[in-house]
Amino acid sequence: MIEQIKKHIEEVNQFTAKTPAEVEAFRIKFLGKKGILNDLFTEFKSVPNEQKKEFGQVVNQLKNAATEKVDLLNQSFSGSNEARYE
């Protein structure tokens, strides 16, 4: 399971978007109510106690990476829109 989460982190790190709609689809996929992270936090309850620390750390890495990627991409689109209107 932890290896799968690490693959998700790699996917997040490699993601690029050409449109704000792609960023939104990415955000929903990872951070939405029915997204990957929500599923992982739900699954956390069934993780054996000896694995909870590592599982939690990796899930938080994924959450932080996805949040930062969405923020960064949103800023790049909002910044490019402002430049067009100047």
N, CA, C and O atoms as CSV, one atom per row, in Angstrom:
chain,resi,resn,atom,element,x,y,z
A,1,MET,N,N,0.823,-1.200,0.000
A,1,MET,CA,C,0.000,0.000,0.000
A,1,MET,C,C,0.864,1.259,0.000
A,1,MET,O,O,0.565,2.220,-0.709
A,2,ILE,N,N,1.925,1.255,0.788
A,2,ILE,CA,C,2.797,2.427,0.863
A,2,ILE,C,C,3.480,2.666,-0.474
A,2,ILE,O,O,3.692,3.813,-0.866
A,3,GLU,N,N,3.826,1.595,-1.176
A,3,GLU,CA,C,4.435,1.741,-2.508
A,3,GLU,C,C,3.459,2.419,-3.471
A,3,GLU,O,O,3.864,3.238,-4.295
A,4,GLN,N,N,2.177,2.076,-3.364
A,4,GLN,CA,C,1.161,2.696,-4.222
A,4,GLN,C,C,1.052,4.192,-3.930
A,4,GLN,O,O,0.902,4.998,-4.848
A,5,ILE,N,N,1.128,4.557,-2.664
A,5,ILE,CA,C,1.059,5.969,-2.290
A,5,ILE,C,C,2.277,6.710,-2.858
A,5,ILE,O,O,2.155,7.837,-3.339
A,6,LYS,N,N,3.436,6.076,-2.799
A,6,LYS,CA,C,4.648,6.688,-3.353
A,6,LYS,C,C,4.521,6.883,-4.861
A,6,LYS,O,O,5.039,7.858,-5.405
A,7,LYS,N,N,3.834,5.962,-5.541
A,7,LYS,CA,C,3.582,6.137,-6.981
A,7,LYS,C,C,2.674,7.338,-7.219
A,7,LYS,O,O,2.854,8.076,-8.188
A,8,HIS,N,N,1.697,7.533,-6.333
A,8,HIS,CA,C,0.826,8.708,-6.435
A,8,HIS,C,C,1.634,9.994,-6.239
A,8,HIS,O,O,1.403,10.986,-6.932
A,9,ILE,N,N,2.581,9.976,-5.297
A,9,ILE,CA,C,3.427,11.150,-5.069
A,9,ILE,C,C,4.230,11.459,-6.325
A,9,ILE,O,O,4.360,12.621,-6.711
A,10,GLU,N,N,4.766,10.433,-6.959
A,10,GLU,CA,C,5.524,10.620,-8.193
A,10,GLU,C,C,4.622,11.193,-9.297
A,10,GLU,O,O,5.036,12.074,-10.051
A,11,GLU,N,N,3.397,10.686,-9.382
A,11,GLU,CA,C,2.430,11.205,-10.361
A,11,GLU,C,C,2.161,12.689,-10.120
A,11,GLU,O,O,2.100,13.475,-11.066
A,12,VAL,N,N,2.001,13.067,-8.856
A,12,VAL,CA,C,1.766,14.465,-8.502
A,12,VAL,C,C,2.955,15.322,-8.927
A,12,VAL,O,O,2.785,16.386,-9.521
A,13,ASN,N,N,4.154,14.849,-8.617
A,13,ASN,CA,C,5.359,15.616,-8.931
A,13,ASN,C,C,5.554,15.813,-10.432
A,13,ASN,O,O,6.110,16.828,-10.851
A,14,GLN,N,N,5.108,14.864,-11.242
A,14,GLN,CA,C,5.300,14.944,-12.682
A,14,GLN,C,C,4.145,15.635,-13.406
A,14,GLN,O,O,4.251,15.924,-14.598
A,15,PHE,N,N,3.065,15.898,-12.715
A,15,PHE,CA,C,1.871,16.460,-13.351
A,15,PHE,C,C,2.113,17.880,-13.853
A,15,PHE,O,O,2.694,18.712,-13.156
A,16,THR,N,N,1.660,18.135,-15.059
A,16,THR,CA,C,1.619,19.485,-15.602
A,16,THR,C,C,0.237,19.705,-16.199
A,16,THR,O,O,-0.457,18.754,-16.558
A,17,ALA,N,N,-0.149,20.959,-16.298
A,17,ALA,CA,C,-1.478,21.280,-16.827
A,17,ALA,C,C,-1.365,22.406,-17.844
A,17,ALA,O,O,-0.564,23.328,-17.694
A,18,LYS,N,N,-2.187,22.307,-18.879
A,18,LYS,CA,C,-2.220,23.347,-19.909
A,18,LYS,C,C,-3.380,24.311,-19.704
A,18,LYS,O,O,-3.394,25.410,-20.259
A,19,THR,N,N,-4.355,23.884,-18.898
A,19,THR,CA,C,-5.531,24.724,-18.673
A,19,THR,C,C,-5.938,24.682,-17.197
A,19,THR,O,O,-5.606,23.733,-16.487
A,20,PRO,N,N,-6.648,25.702,-16.741
A,20,PRO,CA,C,-7.178,25.665,-15.364
A,20,PRO,C,C,-8.117,24.468,-15.141
A,20,PRO,O,O,-8.200,23.953,-14.026
A,21,ALA,N,N,-8.817,24.027,-16.180
A,21,ALA,CA,C,-9.718,22.881,-16.042
A,21,ALA,C,C,-8.937,21.604,-15.707
A,21,ALA,O,O,-9.412,20.769,-14.937
A,22,GLU,N,N,-7.754,21.456,-16.279
A,22,GLU,CA,C,-6.916,20.293,-15.968
A,22,GLU,C,C,-6.458,20.336,-14.510
A,22,GLU,O,O,-6.381,19.302,-13.846
A,23,VAL,N,N,-6.157,21.529,-14.021
A,23,VAL,CA,C,-5.763,21.683,-12.620
A,23,VAL,C,C,-6.926,21.288,-11.717
A,23,VAL,O,O,-6.728,20.599,-10.716
A,24,GLU,N,N,-8.119,21.715,-12.059
A,24,GLU,CA,C,-9.300,21.399,-11.253
A,24,GLU,C,C,-9.576,19.892,-11.262
A,24,GLU,O,O,-9.912,19.320,-10.225
A,25,ALA,N,N,-9.439,19.254,-12.408
A,25,ALA,CA,C,-9.639,17.805,-12.483
A,25,ALA,C,C,-8.607,17.080,-11.614
A,25,ALA,O,O,-8.934,16.108,-10.932
A,26,PHE,N,N,-7.378,17.553,-11.644
A,26,PHE,CA,C,-6.314,16.994,-10.813
A,26,PHE,C,C,-6.640,17.184,-9.331
A,26,PHE,O,O,-6.482,16.262,-8.530
A,27,ARG,N,N,-7.095,18.384,-8.975
A,27,ARG,CA,C,-7.448,18.676,-7.584
A,27,ARG,C,C,-8.555,17.739,-7.101
A,27,ARG,O,O,-8.479,17.195,-5.999
A,28,ILE,N,N,-9.560,17.558,-7.914
A,28,ILE,CA,C,-10.671,16.682,-7.536
A,28,ILE,C,C,-10.193,15.243,-7.397
A,28,ILE,O,O,-10.592,14.540,-6.469
A,29,LYS,N,N,-9.337,14.804,-8.319
A,29,LYS,CA,C,-8.830,13.428,-8.285
A,29,LYS,C,C,-8.112,13.134,-6.973
A,29,LYS,O,O,-8.300,12.066,-6.390
A,30,PHE,N,N,-7.297,14.068,-6.507
A,30,PHE,CA,C,-6.508,13.822,-5.302
A,30,PHE,C,C,-7.136,14.387,-4.034
A,30,PHE,O,O,-7.101,13.732,-2.992
A,31,LEU,N,N,-7.705,15.578,-4.095
A,31,LEU,CA,C,-8.134,16.276,-2.880
A,31,LEU,C,C,-9.648,16.343,-2.702
A,31,LEU,O,O,-10.121,16.824,-1.672
A,32,GLY,N,N,-10.405,15.880,-3.667
A,32,GLY,CA,C,-11.861,15.955,-3.591
A,32,GLY,C,C,-12.451,14.992,-2.581
A,32,GLY,O,O,-11.756,14.125,-2.052
A,33,LYS,N,N,-13.753,15.152,-2.317
A,33,LYS,CA,C,-14.444,14.296,-1.341
A,33,LYS,C,C,-14.356,12.824,-1.697
A,33,LYS,O,O,-14.268,11.972,-0.813
A,34,LYS,N,N,-14.380,12.519,-2.991
A,34,LYS,CA,C,-14.280,11.131,-3.437
A,34,LYS,C,C,-12.897,10.851,-4.017
A,34,LYS,O,O,-12.719,9.927,-4.810
A,35,GLY,N,N,-11.930,11.656,-3.612
A,35,GLY,CA,C,-10.592,11.560,-4.165
A,35,GLY,C,C,-9.718,10.516,-3.491
A,35,GLY,O,O,-10.110,9.862,-2.525
A,36,ILE,N,N,-8.531,10.389,-4.036
A,36,ILE,CA,C,-7.562,9.405,-3.572
A,36,ILE,C,C,-7.212,9.617,-2.097
A,36,ILE,O,O,-7.172,8.660,-1.324
A,37,LEU,N,N,-6.960,10.860,-1.710
A,37,LEU,CA,C,-6.569,11.117,-0.319
A,37,LEU,C,C,-7.676,10.765,0.666
A,37,LEU,O,O,-7.404,10.204,1.728
A,38,ASN,N,N,-8.888,11.081,0.334
A,38,ASN,CA,C,-9.998,10.749,1.218
A,38,ASN,C,C,-10.081,9.235,1.410
A,38,ASN,O,O,-10.311,8.756,2.520
A,39,ASP,N,N,-9.893,8.486,0.322
A,39,ASP,CA,C,-9.905,7.028,0.418
A,39,ASP,C,C,-8.777,6.530,1.326
A,39,ASP,O,O,-8.967,5.615,2.127
A,40,LEU,N,N,-7.604,7.147,1.187
A,40,LEU,CA,C,-6.462,6.724,2.001
A,40,LEU,C,C,-6.681,7.042,3.484
A,40,LEU,O,O,-6.329,6.238,4.347
A,41,PHE,N,N,-7.255,8.201,3.780
A,41,PHE,CA,C,-7.524,8.540,5.174
A,41,PHE,C,C,-8.579,7.593,5.764
A,41,PHE,O,O,-8.516,7.260,6.947
A,42,THR,N,N,-9.535,7.164,4.956
A,42,THR,CA,C,-10.532,6.192,5.406
A,42,THR,C,C,-9.856,4.846,5.675
A,42,THR,O,O,-10.161,4.177,6.663
A,43,GLU,N,N,-8.952,4.463,4.802
A,43,GLU,CA,C,-8.251,3.189,4.947
A,43,GLU,C,C,-7.288,3.187,6.138
A,43,GLU,O,O,-6.936,2.123,6.647
A,44,PHE,N,N,-6.869,4.348,6.576
A,44,PHE,CA,C,-5.940,4.474,7.699
A,44,PHE,C,C,-6.443,3.711,8.919
A,44,PHE,O,O,-5.650,3.153,9.677
A,45,LYS,N,N,-7.756,3.685,9.109
A,45,LYS,CA,C,-8.347,3.013,10.264
A,45,LYS,C,C,-8.017,1.527,10.297
A,45,LYS,O,O,-7.907,0.935,11.370
A,46,SER,N,N,-7.859,0.925,9.123
A,46,SER,CA,C,-7.628,-0.521,9.068
A,46,SER,C,C,-6.140,-0.889,8.979
A,46,SER,O,O,-5.798,-2.069,8.907
A,47,VAL,N,N,-5.269,0.107,8.984
A,47,VAL,CA,C,-3.829,-0.166,8.929
A,47,VAL,C,C,-3.375,-0.692,10.294
A,47,VAL,O,O,-3.750,-0.141,11.329
A,48,PRO,N,N,-2.558,-1.767,10.295
A,48,PRO,CA,C,-2.051,-2.284,11.576
A,48,PRO,C,C,-1.285,-1.197,12.345
A,48,PRO,O,O,-0.623,-0.352,11.744
A,49,ASN,N,N,-1.384,-1.232,13.658
A,49,ASN,CA,C,-0.783,-0.200,14.499
A,49,ASN,C,C,0.700,-0.001,14.221
A,49,ASN,O,O,1.174,1.134,14.244
A,50,GLU,N,N,1.437,-1.056,13.963
A,50,GLU,CA,C,2.871,-0.928,13.739
A,50,GLU,C,C,3.198,-0.236,12.409
A,50,GLU,O,O,4.335,0.183,12.195
A,51,GLN,N,N,2.216,-0.117,11.526
A,51,GLN,CA,C,2.445,0.546,10.237
A,51,GLN,C,C,1.817,1.939,10.159
A,51,GLN,O,O,2.032,2.666,9.189
A,52,LYS,N,N,1.055,2.301,11.164
A,52,LYS,CA,C,0.318,3.576,11.115
A,52,LYS,C,C,1.230,4.785,10.971
A,52,LYS,O,O,0.912,5.705,10.216
A,53,LYS,N,N,2.348,4.805,11.671
A,53,LYS,CA,C,3.233,5.967,11.617
A,53,LYS,C,C,3.746,6.185,10.198
A,53,LYS,O,O,3.645,7.284,9.654
A,54,GLU,N,N,4.297,5.127,9.604
A,54,GLU,CA,C,4.837,5.259,8.246
A,54,GLU,C,C,3.727,5.564,7.242
A,54,GLU,O,O,3.898,6.415,6.369
A,55,PHE,N,N,2.602,4.880,7.360
A,55,PHE,CA,C,1.472,5.102,6.465
A,55,PHE,C,C,1.010,6.555,6.546
A,55,PHE,O,O,0.791,7.205,5.524
A,56,GLY,N,N,0.866,7.054,7.767
A,56,GLY,CA,C,0.419,8.430,7.964
A,56,GLY,C,C,1.398,9.433,7.382
A,56,GLY,O,O,0.990,10.415,6.762
A,57,GLN,N,N,2.691,9.191,7.579
A,57,GLN,CA,C,3.704,10.104,7.046
A,57,GLN,C,C,3.656,10.156,5.520
A,57,GLN,O,O,3.751,11.231,4.928
A,58,VAL,N,N,3.511,9.002,4.892
A,58,VAL,CA,C,3.496,8.958,3.427
A,58,VAL,C,C,2.214,9.585,2.885
A,58,VAL,O,O,2.242,10.282,1.870
A,59,VAL,N,N,1.103,9.341,3.552
A,59,VAL,CA,C,-0.161,9.958,3.128
A,59,VAL,C,C,-0.063,11.484,3.262
A,59,VAL,O,O,-0.541,12.212,2.391
A,60,ASN,N,N,0.541,11.962,4.325
A,60,ASN,CA,C,0.707,13.404,4.490
A,60,ASN,C,C,1.642,13.994,3.442
A,60,ASN,O,O,1.431,15.120,2.990
A,61,GLN,N,N,2.673,13.248,3.049
A,61,GLN,CA,C,3.553,13.704,1.966
A,61,GLN,C,C,2.745,13.875,0.680
A,61,GLN,O,O,2.900,14.861,-0.040
A,62,LEU,N,N,1.882,12.899,0.406
A,62,LEU,CA,C,1.043,12.972,-0.790
A,62,LEU,C,C,0.106,14.174,-0.704
A,62,LEU,O,O,-0.037,14.916,-1.675
A,63,LYS,N,N,-0.526,14.370,0.437
A,63,LYS,CA,C,-1.448,15.491,0.614
A,63,LYS,C,C,-0.724,16.820,0.402
A,63,LYS,O,O,-1.214,17.691,-0.316
A,64,ASN,N,N,0.441,16.969,1.031
A,64,ASN,CA,C,1.195,18.208,0.885
A,64,ASN,C,C,1.657,18.428,-0.547
A,64,ASN,O,O,1.590,19.547,-1.055
A,65,ALA,N,N,2.123,17.373,-1.201
A,65,ALA,CA,C,2.582,17.496,-2.585
A,65,ALA,C,C,1.432,17.895,-3.507
A,65,ALA,O,O,1.597,18.763,-4.364
A,66,ALA,N,N,0.274,17.268,-3.335
A,66,ALA,CA,C,-0.879,17.580,-4.180
A,66,ALA,C,C,-1.370,19.005,-3.935
A,66,ALA,O,O,-1.683,19.727,-4.882
A,67,THR,N,N,-1.436,19.408,-2.679
A,67,THR,CA,C,-1.888,20.758,-2.352
A,67,THR,C,C,-0.941,21.803,-2.925
A,67,THR,O,O,-1.378,22.793,-3.511
A,68,GLU,N,N,0.358,21.579,-2.752
A,68,GLU,CA,C,1.346,22.526,-3.280
A,68,GLU,C,C,1.297,22.593,-4.800
A,68,GLU,O,O,1.427,23.673,-5.375
A,69,LYS,N,N,1.112,21.454,-5.454
A,69,LYS,CA,C,1.052,21.425,-6.921
A,69,LYS,C,C,-0.162,22.201,-7.416
A,69,LYS,O,O,-0.052,22.987,-8.356
A,70,VAL,N,N,-1.314,21.987,-6.793
A,70,VAL,CA,C,-2.530,22.705,-7.187
A,70,VAL,C,C,-2.345,24.206,-6.979
A,70,VAL,O,O,-2.691,24.998,-7.856
A,71,ASP,N,N,-1.807,24.601,-5.836
A,71,ASP,CA,C,-1.582,26.025,-5.564
A,71,ASP,C,C,-0.624,26.631,-6.585
A,71,ASP,O,O,-0.874,27.715,-7.112
A,72,LEU,N,N,0.459,25.938,-6.857
A,72,LEU,CA,C,1.457,26.427,-7.799
A,72,LEU,C,C,0.863,26.590,-9.203
A,72,LEU,O,O,1.078,27.610,-9.858
A,73,LEU,N,N,0.124,25.588,-9.653
A,73,LEU,CA,C,-0.465,25.657,-10.990
A,73,LEU,C,C,-1.539,26.738,-11.067
A,73,LEU,O,O,-1.633,27.449,-12.068
A,74,ASN,N,N,-2.344,26.866,-10.019
A,74,ASN,CA,C,-3.361,27.924,-10.007
A,74,ASN,C,C,-2.709,29.300,-10.062
A,74,ASN,O,O,-3.197,30.195,-10.753
A,75,GLN,N,N,-1.617,29.469,-9.340
A,75,GLN,CA,C,-0.901,30.752,-9.367
A,75,GLN,C,C,-0.333,31.024,-10.753
A,75,GLN,O,O,-0.362,32.159,-11.227
A,76,SER,N,N,0.181,29.992,-11.400
A,76,SER,CA,C,0.766,30.210,-12.723
A,76,SER,C,C,-0.308,30.628,-13.725
A,76,SER,O,O,-0.046,31.447,-14.607
A,77,PHE,N,N,-1.517,30.071,-13.598
A,77,PHE,CA,C,-2.591,30.469,-14.509
A,77,PHE,C,C,-3.128,31.850,-14.174
A,77,PHE,O,O,-3.400,32.642,-15.077
A,78,SER,N,N,-3.284,32.149,-12.898
A,78,SER,CA,C,-3.787,33.476,-12.535
A,78,SER,C,C,-2.747,34.538,-12.871
A,78,SER,O,O,-3.108,35.643,-13.276
A,79,GLY,N,N,-1.478,34.228,-12.713
A,79,GLY,CA,C,-0.417,35.163,-13.062
A,79,GLY,C,C,-0.356,35.428,-14.547
A,79,GLY,O,O,-0.128,36.562,-14.967
A,80,SER,N,N,-0.557,34.386,-15.359
A,80,SER,CA,C,-0.498,34.578,-16.805
A,80,SER,C,C,-1.712,35.353,-17.300
A,80,SER,O,O,-1.611,36.097,-18.275
A,81,ASN,N,N,-2.861,35.191,-16.642
A,81,ASN,CA,C,-4.049,35.954,-17.028
A,81,ASN,C,C,-3.858,37.428,-16.722
A,81,ASN,O,O,-4.245,38.280,-17.522
A,82,GLU,N,N,-3.267,37.743,-15.573
A,82,GLU,CA,C,-3.045,39.129,-15.210
A,82,GLU,C,C,-2.087,39.777,-16.191
A,82,GLU,O,O,-2.257,40.945,-16.540
A,83,ALA,N,N,-1.093,39.046,-16.635
A,83,ALA,CA,C,-0.109,39.615,-17.561
A,83,ALA,C,C,-0.757,39.965,-18.899
A,83,ALA,O,O,-0.371,40.938,-19.547
A,84,ARG,N,N,-1.740,39.168,-19.307
A,84,ARG,CA,C,-2.400,39.428,-20.582
A,84,ARG,C,C,-3.206,40.730,-20.561
A,84,ARG,O,O,-3.351,41.394,-21.587
A,85,TYR,N,N,-3.722,41.083,-19.394
A,85,TYR,CA,C,-4.590,42.255,-19.312
A,85,TYR,C,C,-3.847,43.548,-19.052
A,85,TYR,O,O,-4.452,44.621,-19.069
A,86,GLU,N,N,-2.562,43.471,-18.814
A,86,GLU,CA,C,-1.804,44.687,-18.519
A,86,GLU,C,C,-1.456,45.430,-19.782
A,86,GLU,O,O,-0.817,46.481,-19.724
